Amino acid sequence: MPSPGELIAPRRMGRDFRWLLASSWTSNVGDGVALAAAPLLIASITSSPILVASGAILQFLPWLLFGLHAGAIADRFDRRRLVMFANAARAVVLAALCVFLVTGTSNIGIVLAVAFLYGTAEVFVDTAGSTLLPMIVQPADLGTGNARLQAGYLVANQFAGPPLGAFLFAAGTAWPFLLEIVCVSLAVVLISRMARTPVPSRGETGERTAVHTDIAEGIRWLWRNPPVRMLVIIILAFNITWAAPWGVLVLYATEHLDLGAVGYGMLTTASAAGGLLATFSFGWLERHISFAALMRIVLTMEVLMHLAFALTSIGWVALVIMFFFGAYAFVWGTISTTVRQRLVPAELQGRVASVNMVGVFGGMVIGQALGGVIAETWGLTAPWWFAFAGAALTLVLVWRPISQIVSAKPVLDETAEVQSSNEP
């Protein structure tokens, strides 16, 4: 019987994958702690809804401002070192925050500035980090690798981190951020054990170009590659429809379902529990069901989930729906990332990933804005009806192209080969 370590990180995937996985999981513990501690800190300083909401907005704003630049930079430099540098910057920002908290000199302006700087560094961590897996494992193992990374996100970021962050915040405002410094710093040490990731090939001349030229090159490649372009459009469209009701989920849970604050938190927990179930079943699904069929199944479930939320007014029914949402959302995220990584050349991974992430967060901003207006005008269930109709229409339009996305052949390039130093 395989050991737990072999089940989590098979030896065939190499030692570099184990270091990447350990670094990602450790970093996610810190991010999960901040997920609870940061809003609590802001709420302890101000009761202004606008300022409290500003803290959430600053999670998305750096992606819209710097996402494309982060992708271009990730395609210029050693991606492992870029992740190390950006994580070190996050630790420095957190250390400054702790100094302000311990000395009693913090205020809402300082906290929001820290949130923006931390979020900016996180853009570079996530963009460069997303390009590492295709460089260290074989294409056939990308699904397994992405599933393991996603599992760490669910366990550390969604389950373990937030309760720990809330507990530490109750003990003292600086304690959760001190723990986060430890986690982020340890993540730097762990990823430093990976073999050096060479700068991707830049063609025959190897000439260094302007960042905006690199960004334009990545966008042109994506636009001229129909399968990847369609995948990004699907993600953008479904994020708009998904974010519309999610922006008012707290009101839907507390006022429409009468779940209260604890029940609202249980919705997030139910989603994470469903995602954990999917982590254990993903290997079986990948072996027995084609990616095209899985993509159609999970997107169909997305449509049905919106309809179910629009129709129900019973709290426990909503929790069951949210459980299955977490399960299929994990499968979708793993598959879509794997398919994109297989199709994009190594030297463009950063730029294409950044366009994808800008689409994700851009869709969330648009969807949340629409959801607020729709809920204000027609009631708290109206955003779910909007999401149902929009997602259903999108699914009809992309049903056939999904087969073309999955069956597309990757653009081969010599930099996509796995380094020999990564052999277990």
HUSULSUL-V809250 format. One record per residue. N is the residue number from 1. SS is DSSP state (@ for helix, = for strand, . for the rest). Layout:
n->(N & N)
ss->(SS & SS)
This chain:
n->(1 & 2 & 3 & 4 & 5 & 6 & 7 & 8 & 9 & 10 & 11 & 12 & 13 & 14 & 15 & 16 & 17 & 18 & 19 & 20 & 21 & 22 & 23 & 24 & 25 & 26 & 27 & 28 & 29 & 30 & 31 & 32 & 33 & 34 & 35 & 36 & 37 & 38 & 39 & 40 & 41 & 42 & 43 & 44 & 45 & 46 & 47 & 48 & 49 & 50 & 51 & 52 & 53 & 54 & 55 & 56 & 57 & 58 & 59 & 60 & 61 & 62 & 63 & 64 & 65 & 66 & 67 & 68 & 69 & 70 & 71 & 72 & 73 & 74 & 75 & 76 & 77 & 78 & 79 & 80 & 81 & 82 & 83 & 84 & 85 & 86 & 87 & 88 & 89 & 90 & 91 & 92 & 93 & 94 & 95 & 96 & 97 & 98 & 99 & 100 & 101 & 102 & 103 & 104 & 105 & 106 & 107 & 108 & 109 & 110 & 111 & 112 & 113 & 114 & 115 & 116 & 117 & 118 & 119 & 120 & 121 & 122 & 123 & 124 & 125 & 126 & 127 & 128 & 129 & 130 & 131 & 132 & 133 & 134 & 135 & 136 & 137 & 138 & 139 & 140 & 141 & 142 & 143 & 144 & 145 & 146 & 147 & 148 & 149 & 150 & 151 & 152 & 153 & 154 & 155 & 156 & 157 & 158 & 159 & 160 & 161 & 162 & 163 & 164 & 165 & 166 & 167 & 168 & 169 & 170 & 171 & 172 & 173 & 174 & 175 & 176 & 177 & 178 & 179 & 180 & 181 & 182 & 183 & 184 & 185 & 186 & 187 & 188 & 189 & 190 & 191 & 192 & 193 & 194 & 195 & 196 & 197 & 198 & 199 & 200 & 201 & 202 & 203 & 204 & 205 & 206 & 207 & 208 & 209 & 210 & 211 & 212 & 213 & 214 & 215 & 216 & 217 & 218 & 219 & 220 & 221 & 222 & 223 & 224 & 225 & 226 & 227 & 228 & 229 & 230 & 231 & 232 & 233 & 234 & 235 & 236 & 237 & 238 & 239 & 240 & 241 & 242 & 243 & 244 & 245 & 246 & 247 & 248 & 249 & 250 & 251 & 252 & 253 & 254 & 255 & 256 & 257 & 258 & 259 & 260 & 261 & 262 & 263 & 264 & 265 & 266 & 267 & 268 & 269 & 270 & 271 & 272 & 273 & 274 & 275 & 276 & 277 & 278 & 279 & 280 & 281 & 282 & 283 & 284 & 285 & 286 & 287 & 288 & 289 & 290 & 291 & 292 & 293 & 294 & 295 & 296 & 297 & 298 & 299 & 300 & 301 & 302 & 303 & 304 & 305 & 306 & 307 & 308 & 309 & 310 & 311 & 312 & 313 & 314 & 315 & 316 & 317 & 318 & 319 & 320 & 321 & 322 & 323 & 324 & 325 & 326 & 327 & 328 & 329 & 330 & 331 & 332 & 333 & 334 & 335 & 336 & 337 & 338 & 339 & 340 & 341 & 342 & 343 & 344 & 345 & 346 & 347 & 348 & 349 & 350 & 351 & 352 & 353 & 354 & 355 & 356 & 357 & 358 & 359 & 360 & 361 & 362 & 363 & 364 & 365 & 366 & 367 & 368 & 369 & 370 & 371 & 372 & 373 & 374 & 375 & 376 & 377 & 378 & 379 & 380 & 381 & 382 & 383 & 384 & 385 & 386 & 387 & 388 & 389 & 390 & 391 & 392 & 393 & 394 & 395 & 396 & 397 & 398 & 399 & 400 & 401 & 402 & 403 & 404 & 405 & 406 & 407 & 408 & 409 & 410 & 411 & 412 & 413 & 414 & 415 & 416 & 417 & 418 & 419 & 420 & 421 & 422 & 423 & 424)
ss->(. & . & . & @ & @ & @ & @ & @ & . & . & @ & @ & @ & . & @ & @ & @ & @ & @ & @ & @ & @ & @ & @ & @ & @ & @ & @ & @ & @ & @ & @ & @ & @ & @ & @ & @ & @ & @ & @ & @ & @ & @ & @ & @ & . & . & . & @ & @ & @ & @ & @ & @ & @ & @ & @ & @ & @ & @ & @ & @ & @ & @ & @ & @ & @ & @ & @ & @ & @ & @ & @ & @ & . & . & . & . & @ & @ & @ & @ & @ & @ & @ & @ & @ & @ & @ & @ & @ & @ & @ & @ & @ & @ & @ & @ & @ & @ & @ & @ & @ & . & . & . & . & @ & @ & @ & @ & @ & @ & @ & @ & @ & @ & @ & @ & @ & @ & @ & @ & @ & @ & @ & @ & @ & @ & @ & . & . & @ & @ & @ & @ & . & . & @ & @ & @ & @ & @ & @ & @ & @ & @ & @ & @ & @ & @ & @ & @ & @ & @ & @ & @ & @ & @ & @ & @ & @ & @ & @ & @ & @ & @ & @ & @ & @ & @ & . & . & . & @ & @ & @ & @ & @ & @ & @ & @ & @ & @ & @ & @ & @ & @ & @ & @ & @ & @ & . & . & . & . & . & . & . & . & . & . & . & . & . & . & . & . & . & . & @ & @ & @ & @ & @ & @ & @ & @ & @ & @ & @ & @ & @ & @ & . & @ & @ & @ & @ & @ & @ & @ & @ & @ & @ & @ & @ & @ & @ & @ & @ & @ & @ & @ & @ & @ & . & . & @ & @ & @ & @ & @ & @ & @ & @ & . & . & . & @ & @ & @ & @ & @ & @ & @ & @ & @ & @ & @ & @ & @ & @ & @ & @ & @ & @ & @ & @ & @ & @ & @ & @ & @ & @ & @ & @ & @ & . & . & @ & @ & @ & @ & @ & @ & @ & @ & @ & @ & @ & @ & @ & @ & @ & @ & @ & @ & @ & @ & @ & . & . & . & @ & @ & @ & @ & @ & @ & @ & @ & @ & @ & @ & @ & @ & @ & @ & @ & @ & @ & @ & @ & @ & @ & @ & @ & @ & @ & @ & @ & @ & . & . & @ & @ & @ & @ & @ & @ & @ & @ & @ & @ & @ & @ & @ & @ & @ & @ & @ & @ & @ & @ & @ & @ & @ & @ & @ & @ & @ & @ & @ & @ & @ & @ & @ & . & . & . & @ & @ & @ & @ & @ & @ & @ & @ & @ & @ & @ & @ & @ & @ & @ & @ & @ & . & . & @ & @ & @ & @ & @ & @ & @ & . & . & . & . & . & . & @ & @ & @ & . & . & . & @ & @ & @ & . & .)
